[in-house]
Amino acid sequence: QVQLVQTGGGLVQAGDSLRLSCAPSGRTFSMYTMGWFRQAPGKEREFVAGISRSGGTTYYADSVKGRFTISKPNAKNTVTLQMNSLKPEDTAVYYCGATGRSYFDRYDAGAYDFWGQGTQVTVSS
């Protein structure tokens, strides 16, 4: 069993930056593929960014490409999401997810088995 604990988030103005972190308790991240998703009110949870088990490959939604960076500084521990040039449309609850599956659609929230508690990101215009 993996428990994911998120930190970061908050209220910022458009153009500002925020950093989200996701740390595991229990097993180490090296066994799992990680992703960040977000969910705005009335909308489905959508993929934001993902990173391979090794940390060597990253994936981004087109809406955040060039502005957000996912990283795994320590292969065994925290996964971070650096968010720059934030826009009001980035406002949502952000979740980190983990999956131990070998074959899955990384863009599908249903493929992730474990989730963090969620953290609110609000960007004012």
LOBA-891100 format. One record per atom (N, C-alpha, C): x, y, z; atom name. Coordinates in steps of 0.02 Angstrom, whole numbers, plus 50000, padded with zeros to 5 digits. Layout:
# LOBA-891100
<koldo xx="X" yy="Y" zz="Z" guba="CA"/>
...
//
This chain:
# LOBA-891100
<koldo xx="50042" yy="49940" zz="50000" guba="N"/>
<koldo xx="50000" yy="50000" zz="50000" guba="CA"/>
<koldo xx="50044" yy="50062" zz="50000" guba="C"/>
<koldo xx="50025" yy="50111" zz="49961" guba="N"/>
<koldo xx="50062" yy="50174" zz="49956" guba="CA"/>
<koldo xx="50017" yy="50230" zz="49979" guba="C"/>
<koldo xx="50042" yy="50272" zz="50021" guba="N"/>
<koldo xx="50008" yy="50334" zz="50040" guba="CA"/>
<koldo xx="50048" yy="50392" zz="50013" guba="C"/>
<koldo xx="50013" yy="50437" zz="49980" guba="N"/>
<koldo xx="50046" yy="50495" zz="49949" guba="CA"/>
<koldo xx="50026" yy="50558" zz="49987" guba="C"/>
<koldo xx="50074" yy="50596" zz="50008" guba="N"/>
<koldo xx="50062" yy="50657" zz="50046" guba="CA"/>
<koldo xx="50084" yy="50717" zz="50004" guba="C"/>
<koldo xx="50038" yy="50761" zz="49990" guba="N"/>
<koldo xx="50051" yy="50819" zz="49949" guba="CA"/>
<koldo xx="50063" yy="50881" zz="49991" guba="C"/>
<koldo xx="50108" yy="50924" zz="49967" guba="N"/>
<koldo xx="50118" yy="50989" zz="49997" guba="CA"/>
<koldo xx="50123" yy="51041" zz="49942" guba="C"/>
<koldo xx="50113" yy="51104" zz="49961" guba="N"/>
<koldo xx="50115" yy="51158" zz="49912" guba="CA"/>
<koldo xx="50045" yy="51181" zz="49894" guba="C"/>
<koldo xx="50042" yy="51222" zz="49842" guba="N"/>
<koldo xx="49979" yy="51250" zz="49820" guba="CA"/>
<koldo xx="49964" yy="51316" zz="49854" guba="C"/>
<koldo xx="49907" yy="51344" zz="49838" guba="N"/>
<koldo xx="49886" yy="51407" zz="49868" guba="CA"/>
<koldo xx="49856" yy="51454" zz="49818" guba="C"/>
<koldo xx="49853" yy="51518" zz="49838" guba="N"/>
<koldo xx="49823" yy="51570" zz="49797" guba="CA"/>
<koldo xx="49878" yy="51616" zz="49770" guba="C"/>
<koldo xx="49880" yy="51624" zz="49704" guba="N"/>
<koldo xx="49930" yy="51667" zz="49673" guba="CA"/>
<koldo xx="49897" yy="51708" zz="49618" guba="C"/>
<koldo xx="49936" yy="51755" zz="49592" guba="N"/>
<koldo xx="49911" yy="51795" zz="49536" guba="CA"/>
<koldo xx="49937" yy="51766" zz="49470" guba="C"/>
<koldo xx="49902" yy="51783" zz="49417" guba="N"/>
<koldo xx="49923" yy="51761" zz="49351" guba="CA"/>
<koldo xx="49996" yy="51781" zz="49338" guba="C"/>
<koldo xx="50035" yy="51733" zz="49312" guba="N"/>
<koldo xx="50105" yy="51746" zz="49298" guba="CA"/>
<koldo xx="50152" yy="51722" zz="49353" guba="C"/>
<koldo xx="50123" yy="51709" zz="49411" guba="N"/>
<koldo xx="50164" yy="51685" zz="49467" guba="CA"/>
<koldo xx="50181" yy="51611" zz="49460" guba="C"/>
<koldo xx="50219" yy="51587" zz="49508" guba="N"/>
<koldo xx="50241" yy="51517" zz="49509" guba="CA"/>
<koldo xx="50221" yy="51483" zz="49574" guba="C"/>
<koldo xx="50212" yy="51418" zz="49570" guba="N"/>
<koldo xx="50200" yy="51376" zz="49628" guba="CA"/>
<koldo xx="50236" yy="51310" zz="49618" guba="C"/>
<koldo xx="50250" yy="51277" zz="49674" guba="N"/>
<koldo xx="50282" yy="51212" zz="49672" guba="CA"/>
<koldo xx="50242" yy="51164" zz="49715" guba="C"/>
<koldo xx="50223" yy="51108" zz="49685" guba="N"/>
<koldo xx="50189" yy="51055" zz="49721" guba="CA"/>
<koldo xx="50236" yy="50997" zz="49731" guba="C"/>
<koldo xx="50229" yy="50964" zz="49788" guba="N"/>
<koldo xx="50270" yy="50905" zz="49802" guba="CA"/>
<koldo xx="50225" yy="50848" zz="49823" guba="C"/>
<koldo xx="50250" yy="50788" zz="49811" guba="N"/>
<koldo xx="50213" yy="50727" zz="49827" guba="CA"/>
<koldo xx="50263" yy="50677" zz="49855" guba="C"/>
<koldo xx="50253" yy="50657" zz="49917" guba="N"/>
<koldo xx="50300" yy="50613" zz="49949" guba="CA"/>
<koldo xx="50264" yy="50549" zz="49971" guba="C"/>
<koldo xx="50297" yy="50493" zz="49964" guba="N"/>
<koldo xx="50266" yy="50430" zz="49982" guba="CA"/>
<koldo xx="50278" yy="50411" zz="50055" guba="C"/>
<koldo xx="50233" yy="50373" zz="50082" guba="N"/>
<koldo xx="50247" yy="50336" zz="50143" guba="CA"/>
<koldo xx="50236" yy="50263" zz="50126" guba="C"/>
<koldo xx="50276" yy="50221" zz="50153" guba="N"/>
<koldo xx="50271" yy="50151" zz="50134" guba="CA"/>
<koldo xx="50325" yy="50135" zz="50083" guba="C"/>
<koldo xx="50305" yy="50110" zz="50026" guba="N"/>
<koldo xx="50353" yy="50091" zz="49975" guba="CA"/>
<koldo xx="50382" yy="50152" zz="49940" guba="C"/>
<koldo xx="50438" yy="50143" zz="49908" guba="N"/>
<koldo xx="50472" yy="50198" zz="49874" guba="CA"/>
<koldo xx="50443" yy="50208" zz="49805" guba="C"/>
<koldo xx="50452" yy="50269" zz="49780" guba="N"/>
<koldo xx="50425" yy="50289" zz="49716" guba="CA"/>
<koldo xx="50457" yy="50251" zz="49658" guba="C"/>
<koldo xx="50515" yy="50223" zz="49669" guba="N"/>
<koldo xx="50550" yy="50191" zz="49613" guba="CA"/>
<koldo xx="50511" yy="50133" zz="49584" guba="C"/>
<koldo xx="50462" yy="50108" zz="49622" guba="N"/>
<koldo xx="50422" yy="50052" zz="49599" guba="CA"/>
<koldo xx="50361" yy="50074" zz="49559" guba="C"/>
<koldo xx="50348" yy="50139" zz="49556" guba="N"/>
<koldo xx="50286" yy="50164" zz="49528" guba="CA"/>
<koldo xx="50298" yy="50218" zz="49475" guba="C"/>
<koldo xx="50252" yy="50220" zz="49428" guba="N"/>
<koldo xx="50249" yy="50275" zz="49381" guba="CA"/>
<koldo xx="50204" yy="50329" zz="49411" guba="C"/>
<koldo xx="50227" yy="50390" zz="49408" guba="N"/>
<koldo xx="50192" yy="50445" zz="49442" guba="CA"/>
<koldo xx="50161" yy="50493" zz="49391" guba="C"/>
<koldo xx="50108" yy="50525" zz="49414" guba="N"/>
<koldo xx="50076" yy="50576" zz="49373" guba="CA"/>
<koldo xx="50043" yy="50629" zz="49415" guba="C"/>
<koldo xx="50035" yy="50687" zz="49386" guba="N"/>
<koldo xx="49995" yy="50741" zz="49416" guba="CA"/>
<koldo xx="49933" yy="50751" zz="49374" guba="C"/>
<koldo xx="49877" yy="50757" zz="49408" guba="N"/>
<koldo xx="49813" yy="50771" zz="49377" guba="CA"/>
<koldo xx="49782" yy="50832" zz="49411" guba="C"/>
<koldo xx="49732" yy="50859" zz="49380" guba="N"/>
<koldo xx="49695" yy="50914" zz="49411" guba="CA"/>
<koldo xx="49621" yy="50908" zz="49395" guba="C"/>
<koldo xx="49581" yy="50937" zz="49440" guba="N"/>
<koldo xx="49509" yy="50934" zz="49431" guba="CA"/>
<koldo xx="49479" yy="51001" zz="49450" guba="C"/>
<koldo xx="49448" yy="51033" zz="49401" guba="N"/>
<koldo xx="49413" yy="51095" zz="49413" guba="CA"/>
<koldo xx="49340" yy="51079" zz="49429" guba="C"/>
<koldo xx="49305" yy="51125" zz="49462" guba="N"/>
<koldo xx="49235" yy="51113" zz="49480" guba="CA"/>
<koldo xx="49193" yy="51096" zz="49418" guba="C"/>
<koldo xx="49155" yy="51042" zz="49423" guba="N"/>
<koldo xx="49112" yy="51022" zz="49369" guba="CA"/>
<koldo xx="49146" yy="50988" zz="49311" guba="C"/>
<koldo xx="49211" yy="50976" zz="49317" guba="N"/>
<koldo xx="49248" yy="50944" zz="49263" guba="CA"/>
<koldo xx="49279" yy="50879" zz="49286" guba="C"/>
<koldo xx="49298" yy="50838" zz="49238" guba="N"/>
<koldo xx="49331" yy="50775" zz="49254" guba="CA"/>
<koldo xx="49405" yy="50787" zz="49272" guba="C"/>
<koldo xx="49432" yy="50739" zz="49307" guba="N"/>
<koldo xx="49503" yy="50743" zz="49323" guba="CA"/>
<koldo xx="49544" yy="50734" zz="49259" guba="C"/>
<koldo xx="49589" yy="50781" zz="49248" guba="N"/>
<koldo xx="49628" yy="50779" zz="49186" guba="CA"/>
<koldo xx="49703" yy="50773" zz="49199" guba="C"/>
<koldo xx="49736" yy="50741" zz="49152" guba="N"/>
<koldo xx="49808" yy="50732" zz="49156" guba="CA"/>
<koldo xx="49844" yy="50798" zz="49148" guba="C"/>
<koldo xx="49896" yy="50808" zz="49189" guba="N"/>
<koldo xx="49936" yy="50868" zz="49185" guba="CA"/>
<koldo xx="50008" yy="50851" zz="49164" guba="C"/>
<koldo xx="50038" yy="50804" zz="49201" guba="N"/>
<koldo xx="50108" yy="50786" zz="49187" guba="CA"/>
<koldo xx="50121" yy="50717" zz="49215" guba="C"/>
<koldo xx="50169" yy="50682" zz="49185" guba="N"/>
<koldo xx="50187" yy="50616" zz="49209" guba="CA"/>
<koldo xx="50262" yy="50605" zz="49203" guba="C"/>
<koldo xx="50287" yy="50558" zz="49240" guba="N"/>
<koldo xx="50358" yy="50543" zz="49239" guba="CA"/>
<koldo xx="50368" yy="50468" zz="49246" guba="C"/>
<koldo xx="50416" yy="50442" zz="49209" guba="N"/>
<koldo xx="50429" yy="50370" zz="49210" guba="CA"/>
<koldo xx="50459" yy="50349" zz="49277" guba="C"/>
<koldo xx="50462" yy="50283" zz="49287" guba="N"/>
<koldo xx="50489" yy="50257" zz="49350" guba="CA"/>
<koldo xx="50560" yy="50279" zz="49362" guba="C"/>
<koldo xx="50599" yy="50281" zz="49310" guba="N"/>
<koldo xx="50669" yy="50301" zz="49316" guba="CA"/>
<koldo xx="50677" yy="50376" zz="49323" guba="C"/>
<koldo xx="50626" yy="50413" zz="49305" guba="N"/>
<koldo xx="50630" yy="50485" zz="49305" guba="CA"/>
<koldo xx="50660" yy="50513" zz="49241" guba="C"/>
<koldo xx="50676" yy="50469" zz="49194" guba="N"/>
<koldo xx="50711" yy="50491" zz="49134" guba="CA"/>
<koldo xx="50666" yy="50517" zz="49079" guba="C"/>
<koldo xx="50601" yy="50503" zz="49083" guba="N"/>
<koldo xx="50554" yy="50525" zz="49031" guba="CA"/>
<koldo xx="50495" yy="50561" zz="49063" guba="C"/>
<koldo xx="50478" yy="50617" zz="49034" guba="N"/>
<koldo xx="50422" yy="50656" zz="49060" guba="CA"/>
<koldo xx="50370" yy="50667" zz="49005" guba="C"/>
<koldo xx="50309" yy="50680" zz="49027" guba="N"/>
<koldo xx="50252" yy="50688" zz="48982" guba="CA"/>
<koldo xx="50211" yy="50747" zz="49007" guba="C"/>
<koldo xx="50183" yy="50785" zz="48961" guba="N"/>
<koldo xx="50144" yy="50844" zz="48980" guba="CA"/>
<koldo xx="50081" yy="50852" zz="48938" guba="C"/>
<koldo xx="50030" yy="50878" zz="48969" guba="N"/>
<koldo xx="49972" yy="50899" zz="48930" guba="CA"/>
<koldo xx="49991" yy="50961" zz="48889" guba="C"/>
<koldo xx="49961" yy="50967" zz="48832" guba="N"/>
<koldo xx="49977" yy="51024" zz="48789" guba="CA"/>
<koldo xx="49966" yy="51091" zz="48824" guba="C"/>
<koldo xx="49916" yy="51093" zz="48868" guba="N"/>
<koldo xx="49898" yy="51155" zz="48901" guba="CA"/>
<koldo xx="49951" yy="51180" zz="48949" guba="C"/>
<koldo xx="49996" yy="51137" zz="48971" guba="N"/>
<koldo xx="50046" yy="51157" zz="49020" guba="CA"/>
<koldo xx="50117" yy="51151" zz="48994" guba="C"/>
<koldo xx="50124" yy="51124" zz="48934" guba="N"/>
<koldo xx="50191" yy="51113" zz="48906" guba="CA"/>
<koldo xx="50228" yy="51179" zz="48901" guba="C"/>
<koldo xx="50290" yy="51179" zz="48924" guba="N"/>
<koldo xx="50331" yy="51239" zz="48924" guba="CA"/>
<koldo xx="50323" yy="51282" zz="48986" guba="C"/>
<koldo xx="50273" yy="51268" zz="49026" guba="N"/>
<koldo xx="50262" yy="51307" zz="49087" guba="CA"/>
<koldo xx="50272" yy="51265" zz="49150" guba="C"/>
<koldo xx="50253" yy="51201" zz="49147" guba="N"/>
<koldo xx="50258" yy="51157" zz="49205" guba="CA"/>
<koldo xx="50315" yy="51108" zz="49194" guba="C"/>
<koldo xx="50346" yy="51088" zz="49250" guba="N"/>
<koldo xx="50399" yy="51039" zz="49248" guba="CA"/>
<koldo xx="50390" yy="50988" zz="49303" guba="C"/>
<koldo xx="50386" yy="50925" zz="49284" guba="N"/>
<koldo xx="50383" yy="50871" zz="49333" guba="CA"/>
<koldo xx="50452" yy="50842" zz="49341" guba="C"/>
<koldo xx="50470" yy="50826" zz="49402" guba="N"/>
<koldo xx="50536" yy="50798" zz="49414" guba="CA"/>
<koldo xx="50535" yy="50751" zz="49473" guba="C"/>
<koldo xx="50586" yy="50710" zz="49476" guba="N"/>
<koldo xx="50594" yy="50662" zz="49530" guba="CA"/>
<koldo xx="50667" yy="50667" zz="49551" guba="C"/>
<koldo xx="50683" yy="50718" zz="49591" guba="N"/>
<koldo xx="50753" yy="50732" zz="49608" guba="CA"/>
<koldo xx="50788" yy="50672" zz="49639" guba="C"/>
<koldo xx="50750" yy="50636" zz="49680" guba="N"/>
<koldo xx="50776" yy="50576" zz="49711" guba="CA"/>
<koldo xx="50733" yy="50518" zz="49688" guba="C"/>
<koldo xx="50762" yy="50470" zz="49655" guba="N"/>
<koldo xx="50723" yy="50416" zz="49624" guba="CA"/>
<koldo xx="50680" yy="50379" zz="49674" guba="C"/>
<koldo xx="50697" yy="50384" zz="49737" guba="N"/>
<koldo xx="50659" yy="50347" zz="49788" guba="CA"/>
<koldo xx="50607" yy="50388" zz="49824" guba="C"/>
<koldo xx="50607" yy="50454" zz="49812" guba="N"/>
<koldo xx="50567" yy="50496" zz="49855" guba="CA"/>
<koldo xx="50525" yy="50546" zz="49817" guba="C"/>
<koldo xx="50524" yy="50607" zz="49836" guba="N"/>
<koldo xx="50476" yy="50657" zz="49816" guba="CA"/>
<koldo xx="50473" yy="50668" zz="49741" guba="C"/>
<koldo xx="50411" yy="50677" zz="49717" guba="N"/>
<koldo xx="50399" yy="50699" zz="49648" guba="CA"/>
<koldo xx="50372" yy="50770" zz="49652" guba="C"/>
<koldo xx="50399" yy="50815" zz="49612" guba="N"/>
<koldo xx="50379" yy="50885" zz="49615" guba="CA"/>
<koldo xx="50348" yy="50907" zz="49549" guba="C"/>
<koldo xx="50306" yy="50958" zz="49554" guba="N"/>
<koldo xx="50278" yy="50990" zz="49495" guba="CA"/>
<koldo xx="50290" yy="51065" zz="49502" guba="C"/>
<koldo xx="50337" yy="51090" zz="49464" guba="N"/>
<koldo xx="50351" yy="51161" zz="49463" guba="CA"/>
<koldo xx="50306" yy="51194" zz="49411" guba="C"/>
<koldo xx="50267" yy="51242" zz="49434" guba="N"/>
<koldo xx="50218" yy="51275" zz="49390" guba="CA"/>
<koldo xx="50236" yy="51348" zz="49383" guba="C"/>
<koldo xx="50254" yy="51368" zz="49323" guba="N"/>
<koldo xx="50272" yy="51437" zz="49308" guba="CA"/>
<koldo xx="50221" yy="51469" zz="49262" guba="C"/>
<koldo xx="50222" yy="51534" zz="49260" guba="N"/>
<koldo xx="50177" yy="51572" zz="49215" guba="CA"/>
<koldo xx="50105" yy="51548" zz="49223" guba="C"/>
<koldo xx="50083" yy="51544" zz="49284" guba="N"/>
<koldo xx="50016" yy="51517" zz="49297" guba="CA"/>
<koldo xx="49962" yy="51562" zz="49268" guba="C"/>
<koldo xx="49909" yy="51529" zz="49246" guba="N"/>
<koldo xx="49851" yy="51563" zz="49216" guba="CA"/>
<koldo xx="49789" yy="51548" zz="49257" guba="C"/>
<koldo xx="49739" yy="51591" zz="49252" guba="N"/>
<koldo xx="49676" yy="51577" zz="49288" guba="CA"/>
<koldo xx="49646" yy="51508" zz="49271" guba="C"/>
<koldo xx="49655" yy="51486" zz="49209" guba="N"/>
<koldo xx="49628" yy="51421" zz="49190" guba="CA"/>
<koldo xx="49665" yy="51362" zz="49220" guba="C"/>
<koldo xx="49720" yy="51376" zz="49255" guba="N"/>
<koldo xx="49755" yy="51323" zz="49292" guba="CA"/>
<koldo xx="49723" yy="51311" zz="49360" guba="C"/>
<koldo xx="49675" yy="51351" zz="49379" guba="N"/>
<koldo xx="49642" yy="51344" zz="49443" guba="CA"/>
<koldo xx="49606" yy="51276" zz="49447" guba="C"/>
<koldo xx="49622" yy="51238" zz="49499" guba="N"/>
<koldo xx="49595" yy="51171" zz="49507" guba="CA"/>
<koldo xx="49622" yy="51141" zz="49571" guba="C"/>
<koldo xx="49595" yy="51083" zz="49590" guba="N"/>
<koldo xx="49626" yy="51042" zz="49641" guba="CA"/>
<koldo xx="49674" yy="50995" zz="49605" guba="C"/>
<koldo xx="49736" yy="50994" zz="49628" guba="N"/>
<koldo xx="49788" yy="50953" zz="49597" guba="CA"/>
<koldo xx="49800" yy="50891" zz="49638" guba="C"/>
<koldo xx="49808" yy="50834" zz="49604" guba="N"/>
<koldo xx="49818" yy="50770" zz="49636" guba="CA"/>
<koldo xx="49880" yy="50736" zz="49606" guba="C"/>
<koldo xx="49920" yy="50706" zz="49649" guba="N"/>
<koldo xx="49971" yy="50661" zz="49623" guba="CA"/>
<koldo xx="49945" yy="50590" zz="49626" guba="C"/>
<koldo xx="49965" yy="50551" zz="49577" guba="N"/>
<koldo xx="49942" yy="50483" zz="49574" guba="CA"/>
<koldo xx="50001" yy="50436" zz="49561" guba="C"/>
<koldo xx="49992" yy="50373" zz="49581" guba="N"/>
<koldo xx="50044" yy="50323" zz="49571" guba="CA"/>
<koldo xx="50013" yy="50258" zz="49545" guba="C"/>
<koldo xx="50048" yy="50226" zz="49499" guba="N"/>
<koldo xx="50025" yy="50162" zz="49474" guba="CA"/>
<koldo xx="50084" yy="50115" zz="49470" guba="C"/>
<koldo xx="50072" yy="50052" zz="49487" guba="N"/>
<koldo xx="50123" yy="50001" zz="49482" guba="CA"/>
<koldo xx="50113" yy="49957" zz="49421" guba="C"/>
<koldo xx="50065" yy="49974" zz="49378" guba="N"/>
<koldo xx="50050" yy="49933" zz="49320" guba="CA"/>
<koldo xx="50105" yy="49940" zz="49267" guba="C"/>
<koldo xx="50113" yy="49888" zz="49229" guba="N"/>
<koldo xx="50162" yy="49888" zz="49176" guba="CA"/>
<koldo xx="50134" yy="49914" zz="49110" guba="C"/>
<koldo xx="50070" yy="49901" zz="49098" guba="N"/>
<koldo xx="50038" yy="49923" zz="49036" guba="CA"/>
<koldo xx="49976" yy="49963" zz="49055" guba="C"/>
<koldo xx="49976" yy="50026" zz="49037" guba="N"/>
<koldo xx="49922" yy="50070" zz="49056" guba="CA"/>
<koldo xx="49925" yy="50133" zz="49013" guba="C"/>
<koldo xx="49870" yy="50169" zz="49016" guba="N"/>
<koldo xx="49866" yy="50234" zz="48982" guba="CA"/>
<koldo xx="49881" yy="50287" zz="49034" guba="C"/>
<koldo xx="49939" yy="50316" zz="49030" guba="N"/>
<koldo xx="49961" yy="50363" zz="49082" guba="CA"/>
<koldo xx="49918" yy="50426" zz="49084" guba="C"/>
<koldo xx="49880" yy="50438" zz="49031" guba="N"/>
<koldo xx="49838" yy="50497" zz="49028" guba="CA"/>
<koldo xx="49769" yy="50485" zz="49058" guba="C"/>
<koldo xx="49756" yy="50424" zz="49079" guba="N"/>
<koldo xx="49692" yy="50404" zz="49107" guba="CA"/>
<koldo xx="49696" yy="50399" zz="49183" guba="C"/>
<koldo xx="49657" yy="50440" zz="49217" guba="N"/>
<koldo xx="49658" yy="50439" zz="49290" guba="CA"/>
<koldo xx="49640" yy="50371" zz="49318" guba="C"/>
<koldo xx="49599" yy="50333" zz="49282" guba="N"/>
<koldo xx="49579" yy="50267" zz="49304" guba="CA"/>
<koldo xx="49636" yy="50217" zz="49307" guba="C"/>
<koldo xx="49692" yy="50233" zz="49276" guba="N"/>
<koldo xx="49749" yy="50187" zz="49276" guba="CA"/>
<koldo xx="49792" yy="50193" zz="49339" guba="C"/>
<koldo xx="49779" yy="50243" zz="49379" guba="N"/>
<koldo xx="49819" yy="50256" zz="49439" guba="CA"/>
<koldo xx="49785" yy="50225" zz="49500" guba="C"/>
<koldo xx="49824" yy="50191" zz="49541" guba="N"/>
<koldo xx="49796" yy="50153" zz="49597" guba="CA"/>
<koldo xx="49797" yy="50191" zz="49662" guba="C"/>
<koldo xx="49841" yy="50239" zz="49668" guba="N"/>
<koldo xx="49847" yy="50275" zz="49732" guba="CA"/>
<koldo xx="49848" yy="50350" zz="49717" guba="C"/>
<koldo xx="49818" yy="50388" zz="49763" guba="N"/>
<koldo xx="49812" yy="50460" zz="49754" guba="CA"/>
<koldo xx="49831" yy="50498" zz="49817" guba="C"/>
<koldo xx="49858" yy="50559" zz="49806" guba="N"/>
<koldo xx="49868" yy="50604" zz="49861" guba="CA"/>
<koldo xx="49803" yy="50635" zz="49882" guba="C"/>
<koldo xx="49805" yy="50676" zz="49934" guba="N"/>
<koldo xx="49744" yy="50703" zz="49963" guba="CA"/>
<koldo xx="49716" yy="50762" zz="49923" guba="C"/>
<koldo xx="49755" yy="50787" zz="49875" guba="N"/>
<koldo xx="49733" yy="50844" zz="49835" guba="CA"/>
<koldo xx="49753" yy="50909" zz="49868" guba="C"/>
<koldo xx="49769" yy="50958" zz="49826" guba="N"/>
<koldo xx="49787" yy="51024" zz="49850" guba="CA"/>
<koldo xx="49760" yy="51077" zz="49803" guba="C"/>
<koldo xx="49731" yy="51129" zz="49832" guba="N"/>
<koldo xx="49700" yy="51181" zz="49792" guba="CA"/>
<koldo xx="49751" yy="51229" zz="49764" guba="C"/>
<koldo xx="49745" yy="51243" zz="49699" guba="N"/>
<koldo xx="49784" yy="51295" zz="49667" guba="CA"/>
<koldo xx="49735" yy="51345" zz="49637" guba="C"/>
<koldo xx="49739" yy="51407" zz="49658" guba="N"/>
<koldo xx="49695" yy="51459" zz="49633" guba="CA"/>
<koldo xx="49737" yy="51515" zz="49603" guba="C"/>
<koldo xx="49723" yy="51531" zz="49541" guba="N"/>
<koldo xx="49760" yy="51584" zz="49506" guba="CA"/>
<koldo xx="49711" yy="51640" zz="49490" guba="C"/>
<koldo xx="49724" yy="51698" zz="49517" guba="N"/>
<koldo xx="49680" yy="51755" zz="49505" guba="CA"/>
<koldo xx="49707" yy="51796" zz="49446" guba="C"/>
<koldo xx="49661" yy="51828" zz="49411" guba="N"/>
<koldo xx="49680" yy="51867" zz="49352" guba="CA"/>
<koldo xx="49697" yy="51939" zz="49370" guba="C"/>
//
